[in-house]
Amino acid sequence: MNEKRICGVIFGRERSDLLSLAEEDDSLLMPFAPSYRNIDYAISSLFHIGISDFIVFVSKKKRIEEYFIKNWGELNVTVIDCEELGNNLHFIREKIDSLDFSMFIGIKSDNPLWVNFEEYKEKIFTKEISFSIKNKNGKKAEVCGFSIKPKEFTYKFLTFINNKELFTKDIATEWHNINKLHSIEIEESIFLKINSIKEFFDFHINMINNYFYLDDFNSKVPLKYNSFVNSSSVFDPDSFVKNSIVGTNVEIKGYVENSVIFSNVRIAKGAKIINSLILPGNNIGSHTVIDSVILDEFYEDNSLPNIEAHSVIGNKEAIRPNNKFGELNFGVSLLGKNLRIPSRMKIGGNCYIKSNVYHMLLRNMRNIEDGSLVSN
């Protein structure tokens, strides 16, 4: 790297089309594949060409700071809250100038994106350019990032990103269009654009059934992770797991079929998970049945089940769509973040239970019909 100090710049995008999956943390921390999140792919792209200094732009920074401490402790990361950028712009410029970076390399992270930069290092370490992903469908190549010299970054890019409206747009494409940068096209990459809840669900379910694609995907995307995160999963002798993908630090004592179980999930004895995505941190109680459900992340204390015993969630035969959210019309229910579902609760298909709905409110409902929306 010729002793040059390069800074990686990661930026996501505010999204509303993924409902609870992208709320609270932008799309940067959206779980994707059993053990990773969108931001891990972008960071790994830069980490594998020797970059360990990062600036991450978010609209809410608490959880992402905690995430870096836990999972990427070897990196030097500055998280900048775009809401606070305007008031601290002068201070941030001074701090960045003092670090004496020779180039800034930005890459977007609102969808899983991994790029092999190895043969392009000389160009992106020395020149101001945009880079794009070759589109396998023959369409126009997708701009996914850029390299910027220090002065341009400090005095131009920080002012650019301080425009809050731009943070809801595609920053890489906007910067490319405004500055008319020369663009190089990179062939060896993986970019998975997820535009809806159904696409998120279908991609993971299809990954189960296409082992060759999964192997190819894993072989091309070297993700660096600390060893304590990648702890082994435990399968009880009486458990049954069929045609499913299981992440790290998972404990299964029940029945799992045709499902993706993300990291840090517990499934109790007698519980049954079918055709579902169970995102990180959930603790599924005994004799609970979950069928055709996306269960969003639970990141509070999960020492006790947050999905309590004998609940029945989902109905793949649901005919009634969700009139509030028309995209929930394919038989899958979405349960939001940090939900505690009472014991013996029944929730139908095509339902949307918003994040952080009060436990007492759900206890009073007991039976939620197909196509329902529940919020505080």
C-alpha positions as CSV (number, residue, x, y, z in Angstrom):
1,M,0.0,0.0,0.0
2,N,3.2,2.2,-0.1
3,E,2.6,3.3,3.5
4,K,-0.4,5.4,2.4
5,R,-3.2,5.6,4.9
6,I,-6.6,5.0,3.3
7,C,-9.9,5.7,4.9
8,G,-13.0,3.6,4.1
9,V,-16.3,5.5,4.0
10,I,-19.5,3.5,4.5
11,F,-22.9,4.9,4.0
12,G,-26.4,3.4,3.9
13,R,-29.7,4.8,3.0
14,E,-32.9,5.4,4.9
15,R,-35.6,3.0,3.7
16,S,-39.3,2.5,4.3
17,D,-40.0,-0.3,1.8
18,L,-38.7,-3.0,4.1
19,L,-40.9,-2.0,7.0
20,S,-39.4,-3.2,10.3
21,L,-36.4,-4.8,8.7
22,A,-34.7,-1.5,8.0
23,E,-36.0,0.7,10.8
24,E,-34.0,2.1,13.7
25,D,-30.6,1.5,12.0
26,D,-31.1,2.5,8.4
27,S,-30.3,-0.5,6.2
28,L,-26.7,-0.7,7.3
29,L,-27.5,-3.2,10.1
30,M,-30.1,-5.1,8.3
31,P,-29.4,-8.8,8.9
32,F,-28.7,-10.7,5.7
33,A,-27.8,-14.4,5.3
34,P,-27.6,-16.4,8.5
35,S,-24.7,-14.7,10.3
36,Y,-24.0,-11.3,8.7
37,R,-25.5,-7.9,8.0
38,N,-25.3,-5.5,5.0
39,I,-22.5,-3.5,6.5
40,D,-20.2,-6.6,6.9
41,Y,-20.0,-7.1,3.1
42,A,-19.0,-3.5,2.4
43,I,-16.4,-3.4,5.2
44,S,-15.0,-6.8,4.1
45,S,-14.5,-5.5,0.6
46,L,-12.2,-2.7,1.9
47,F,-10.7,-4.7,4.8
48,H,-9.3,-7.2,2.4
49,I,-7.2,-4.6,0.6
50,G,-5.7,-3.4,3.9
51,I,-8.1,-0.7,5.1
52,S,-8.7,-0.6,8.8
53,D,-9.8,3.1,9.3
54,F,-13.5,3.8,8.6
55,I,-16.0,6.6,8.8
56,V,-19.6,5.4,8.8
57,F,-22.5,7.8,8.2
58,V,-25.8,6.9,9.8
59,S,-29.0,8.6,11.0
60,K,-29.0,6.8,14.3
61,K,-25.7,5.7,15.6
62,K,-26.1,4.0,19.0
63,R,-26.5,0.4,17.9
64,I,-24.0,0.6,15.1
65,E,-21.3,1.8,17.6
66,E,-22.0,-1.2,19.8
67,Y,-21.9,-3.5,16.8
68,F,-18.4,-2.4,15.8
69,I,-17.1,-2.8,19.3
70,K,-18.4,-6.3,19.5
71,N,-17.8,-7.6,16.0
72,W,-15.0,-5.5,14.4
73,G,-12.8,-4.5,17.3
74,E,-9.7,-4.4,15.2
75,L,-10.9,-1.5,13.2
76,N,-10.6,2.3,13.9
77,V,-14.2,3.5,13.3
78,T,-15.7,6.9,13.5
79,V,-19.5,6.9,13.4
80,I,-21.1,10.2,12.3
81,D,-24.7,10.9,13.0
82,C,-26.0,12.9,10.0
83,E,-28.5,14.6,12.2
84,E,-25.6,16.1,14.2
85,L,-23.3,16.7,11.3
86,G,-24.3,20.3,10.6
87,N,-23.6,21.4,14.2
88,N,-20.2,19.7,14.3
89,L,-19.0,20.1,10.8
90,H,-16.0,22.3,11.7
91,F,-14.9,20.0,14.5
92,I,-15.2,16.9,12.3
93,R,-13.2,18.6,9.5
94,E,-10.4,19.4,11.9
95,K,-10.4,15.9,13.3
96,I,-10.3,14.3,9.8
97,D,-7.5,16.6,8.6
98,S,-5.4,15.7,11.6
99,L,-5.5,12.0,10.7
100,D,-3.7,12.7,7.4
101,F,-5.4,10.3,5.1
102,S,-4.1,10.1,1.5
103,M,-7.4,9.0,0.0
104,F,-11.0,8.2,1.0
105,I,-12.8,5.3,-0.6
106,G,-16.6,5.3,-0.2
107,I,-18.8,2.3,-0.7
108,K,-22.6,2.0,-0.2
109,S,-24.1,-0.6,2.1
110,D,-27.9,-0.4,1.9
111,N,-27.9,-3.8,0.2
112,P,-25.4,-6.7,0.4
113,L,-22.4,-5.6,-1.7
114,W,-19.1,-7.3,-1.9
115,V,-16.4,-6.1,-4.3
116,N,-13.0,-7.6,-5.1
117,F,-10.8,-4.5,-5.3
118,E,-7.5,-6.3,-5.5
119,E,-6.5,-5.6,-9.1
120,Y,-7.9,-2.0,-9.0
121,K,-6.0,-0.9,-5.9
122,E,-3.5,1.3,-7.7
123,K,-6.3,3.3,-9.4
124,I,-8.6,3.8,-6.4
125,F,-5.7,4.6,-4.1
126,T,-4.4,7.4,-6.2
127,K,-7.1,8.9,-8.4
128,E,-10.5,10.4,-8.0
129,I,-12.9,8.0,-9.7
130,S,-16.2,6.3,-9.3
131,F,-16.5,2.5,-9.6
132,S,-19.4,0.5,-10.7
133,I,-20.6,-3.1,-10.7
134,K,-21.0,-4.9,-14.0
135,N,-24.6,-5.8,-14.4
136,K,-25.0,-9.5,-15.5
137,N,-28.4,-8.7,-17.0
138,G,-26.9,-6.4,-19.6
139,K,-28.4,-3.2,-18.1
140,K,-26.4,-0.1,-17.2
141,A,-23.6,-0.8,-14.7
142,E,-24.6,0.2,-11.1
143,V,-22.4,2.9,-9.4
144,C,-21.6,1.6,-6.0
145,G,-18.8,3.8,-4.7
146,F,-15.9,6.3,-5.3
147,S,-12.5,7.4,-4.2
148,I,-11.9,11.0,-3.2
149,K,-8.8,13.0,-2.4
150,P,-8.6,14.5,1.1
151,K,-9.4,18.1,0.3
152,E,-12.4,17.1,-1.8
153,F,-13.6,14.9,1.0
154,T,-13.2,17.4,3.8
155,Y,-14.5,20.5,2.2
156,K,-16.9,19.2,-0.5
157,F,-18.1,15.7,0.4
158,L,-18.9,16.5,4.0
159,T,-21.0,19.5,2.9
160,F,-22.7,17.4,0.3
161,I,-23.6,14.7,2.7
162,N,-24.8,17.3,5.2
163,N,-27.8,17.8,2.9
164,K,-30.2,15.5,4.8
165,E,-32.3,14.9,1.7
166,L,-29.4,13.3,-0.1
167,F,-29.1,10.7,2.7
168,T,-32.4,9.3,1.6
169,K,-31.1,8.9,-2.0
170,D,-28.3,6.8,-3.5
171,I,-25.2,8.7,-2.4
172,A,-22.8,6.9,-4.7
173,T,-24.9,7.7,-7.8
174,E,-25.6,11.3,-6.7
175,W,-21.9,12.0,-6.2
176,H,-21.0,10.4,-9.5
177,N,-23.6,12.4,-11.4
178,I,-22.7,15.8,-9.8
179,N,-19.0,15.5,-10.2
180,K,-18.9,13.6,-13.5
181,L,-16.1,11.3,-12.3
182,H,-14.5,8.8,-14.6
183,S,-15.9,5.4,-13.7
184,I,-14.2,2.0,-13.8
185,E,-16.3,-1.2,-14.1
186,I,-15.5,-4.1,-11.7
187,E,-16.5,-7.6,-12.7
188,E,-15.7,-9.7,-9.7
189,S,-18.4,-8.6,-7.3
190,I,-21.7,-9.7,-5.7
191,F,-24.6,-7.2,-5.4
192,L,-27.9,-8.4,-4.1
193,K,-30.5,-5.7,-4.5
194,I,-33.5,-6.3,-2.2
195,N,-36.5,-4.1,-3.0
196,S,-39.3,-5.6,-0.9
197,I,-40.2,-7.9,1.9
198,K,-41.1,-10.6,-0.6
199,E,-37.7,-10.4,-2.3
200,F,-36.0,-10.6,1.1
201,F,-38.0,-13.7,2.0
202,D,-37.7,-15.4,-1.4
203,F,-34.0,-14.9,-1.6
204,H,-33.3,-16.7,1.7
205,I,-35.8,-19.5,1.0
206,N,-34.3,-19.9,-2.5
207,M,-30.8,-20.0,-1.0
208,I,-31.9,-23.1,1.0
209,N,-32.9,-24.9,-2.2
210,N,-29.9,-23.9,-4.2
211,Y,-26.8,-25.3,-2.4
212,F,-24.5,-24.7,-5.4
213,Y,-25.4,-21.0,-5.4
214,L,-24.9,-20.8,-1.6
215,D,-21.4,-22.4,-1.9
216,D,-20.5,-20.1,-4.8
217,F,-21.7,-17.1,-2.8
218,N,-19.7,-18.1,0.3
219,S,-16.5,-18.8,-1.6
220,K,-16.5,-15.4,-3.2
221,V,-17.4,-13.3,-0.1
222,P,-14.6,-13.6,2.4
223,L,-16.0,-12.0,5.6
224,K,-13.7,-11.3,8.5
225,Y,-15.2,-11.9,11.8
226,N,-13.9,-12.3,15.4
227,S,-13.8,-15.9,16.5
228,F,-16.0,-15.4,19.5
229,V,-18.9,-14.3,17.3
230,N,-18.5,-17.4,15.1
231,S,-19.2,-19.7,18.0
232,S,-20.6,-23.1,17.1
233,S,-24.3,-23.9,17.1
234,V,-25.7,-26.6,19.3
235,F,-28.3,-29.2,18.1
236,D,-30.0,-31.2,20.8
237,P,-30.1,-35.0,20.2
238,D,-33.9,-34.9,20.0
239,S,-33.9,-31.9,17.6
240,F,-34.8,-32.3,13.9
241,V,-33.4,-29.9,11.2
242,K,-34.4,-30.5,7.6
243,N,-33.6,-28.5,4.5
244,S,-32.6,-25.4,6.5
245,I,-29.7,-23.0,7.0
246,V,-28.5,-22.2,10.5
247,G,-26.3,-19.3,11.6
248,T,-23.8,-19.1,14.4
249,N,-24.4,-19.4,18.2
250,V,-27.8,-21.1,17.7
251,E,-29.3,-23.6,20.0
252,I,-32.0,-25.9,18.6
253,K,-34.0,-28.4,20.6
254,G,-37.1,-28.4,18.5
255,Y,-38.1,-29.0,14.8
256,V,-36.9,-26.8,11.9
257,E,-37.8,-27.3,8.3
258,N,-37.3,-25.2,5.1
259,S,-36.2,-22.2,7.2
260,V,-33.3,-19.9,7.8
261,I,-32.2,-19.4,11.4
262,F,-30.0,-16.4,11.9
263,S,-27.4,-16.0,14.6
264,N,-28.0,-16.0,18.4
265,V,-31.4,-17.8,18.2
266,R,-32.8,-20.3,20.7
267,I,-35.5,-22.8,19.8
268,A,-37.0,-24.8,22.7
269,K,-38.0,-28.4,22.8
270,G,-41.4,-29.1,21.1
271,A,-41.2,-25.8,19.1
272,K,-41.8,-26.1,15.3
273,I,-40.4,-23.7,12.7
274,I,-41.5,-24.2,9.1
275,N,-40.9,-22.1,6.0
276,S,-39.8,-19.1,8.0
277,L,-36.9,-16.6,8.6
278,I,-36.0,-16.2,12.3
279,L,-33.7,-13.2,12.6
280,P,-31.0,-12.7,15.3
281,G,-31.6,-12.8,19.0
282,N,-35.0,-14.5,19.2
283,N,-35.8,-17.1,21.8
284,I,-38.7,-19.4,20.8
285,G,-40.6,-21.0,23.6
286,S,-41.6,-24.7,23.9
287,H,-44.4,-26.1,21.7
288,T,-44.7,-22.9,19.7
289,V,-45.5,-23.3,16.0
290,I,-44.2,-20.7,13.5
291,D,-45.2,-21.3,9.8
292,S,-44.5,-18.8,7.0
293,V,-43.2,-15.9,9.1
294,I,-40.4,-13.4,9.1
295,L,-39.6,-12.8,12.7
296,D,-37.6,-9.7,12.9
297,E,-34.6,-9.1,15.3
298,F,-34.8,-9.2,19.0
299,Y,-31.8,-7.4,20.6
300,E,-33.0,-7.0,24.2
301,D,-32.3,-9.6,27.0
302,N,-33.2,-13.0,25.5
303,S,-32.4,-15.2,28.4
304,L,-36.1,-16.1,28.6
305,P,-38.3,-16.8,25.5
306,N,-39.6,-13.6,23.8
307,I,-41.9,-15.8,21.8
308,E,-43.6,-17.6,24.7
309,A,-44.8,-21.2,24.8
310,H,-47.7,-22.7,22.9
311,S,-48.1,-19.7,20.5
312,V,-49.3,-20.4,16.9
313,I,-48.0,-17.8,14.4
314,G,-48.6,-17.6,10.7
315,N,-51.0,-19.1,8.2
316,K,-49.6,-20.0,4.8
317,E,-53.2,-20.6,3.5
318,A,-54.3,-17.0,4.4
319,I,-56.5,-15.6,1.7
320,R,-57.1,-12.1,3.1
321,P,-54.2,-9.7,2.2
322,N,-53.0,-7.0,4.5
323,N,-54.9,-3.9,3.4
324,K,-52.6,-1.5,5.1
325,F,-49.4,-3.0,3.5
326,G,-50.4,-4.5,0.2
327,E,-47.0,-6.2,-0.2
328,L,-48.0,-8.6,2.6
329,N,-50.1,-10.6,0.3
330,F,-48.1,-13.7,-0.3
331,G,-49.0,-15.7,2.8
332,V,-46.1,-14.6,5.0
333,S,-46.5,-12.6,8.3
334,L,-44.0,-10.1,9.4
335,L,-43.4,-9.6,13.2
336,G,-41.3,-6.6,14.0
337,K,-38.3,-5.9,16.2
338,N,-38.2,-6.6,20.0
339,L,-41.6,-8.2,20.3
340,R,-42.6,-10.3,23.2
341,I,-45.4,-12.6,22.1
342,P,-47.6,-13.9,25.0
343,S,-48.1,-17.6,25.5
344,R,-51.0,-19.3,23.6
345,M,-51.2,-16.3,21.3
346,K,-52.6,-17.0,17.8
347,I,-51.5,-14.8,14.8
348,G,-52.7,-15.4,11.3
349,G,-51.1,-15.0,7.9
350,N,-50.3,-11.8,6.0
351,C,-50.2,-10.0,9.3
352,Y,-47.8,-7.1,10.3
353,I,-47.1,-6.7,14.0
354,K,-45.1,-3.5,14.3
355,S,-41.9,-3.3,16.3
356,N,-42.0,-2.8,20.0
357,V,-45.7,-3.4,20.4
358,Y,-46.6,-3.6,24.1
359,H,-46.7,-7.1,25.5
360,M,-49.9,-6.2,27.5
361,L,-51.6,-5.0,24.3
362,L,-51.0,-8.4,22.6
363,R,-52.1,-10.3,25.7
364,N,-55.5,-8.5,25.5
365,M,-55.9,-9.4,21.9
366,R,-55.0,-13.1,22.1
367,N,-56.2,-13.9,18.5
368,I,-55.1,-11.8,15.5
369,E,-56.8,-12.6,12.3
370,D,-55.3,-12.9,8.8
371,G,-54.3,-9.6,7.2
372,S,-54.2,-7.6,10.4
373,L,-51.9,-4.7,11.3
374,V,-51.1,-4.2,15.0
375,S,-49.4,-1.2,16.5
376,N,-49.3,0.6,19.8
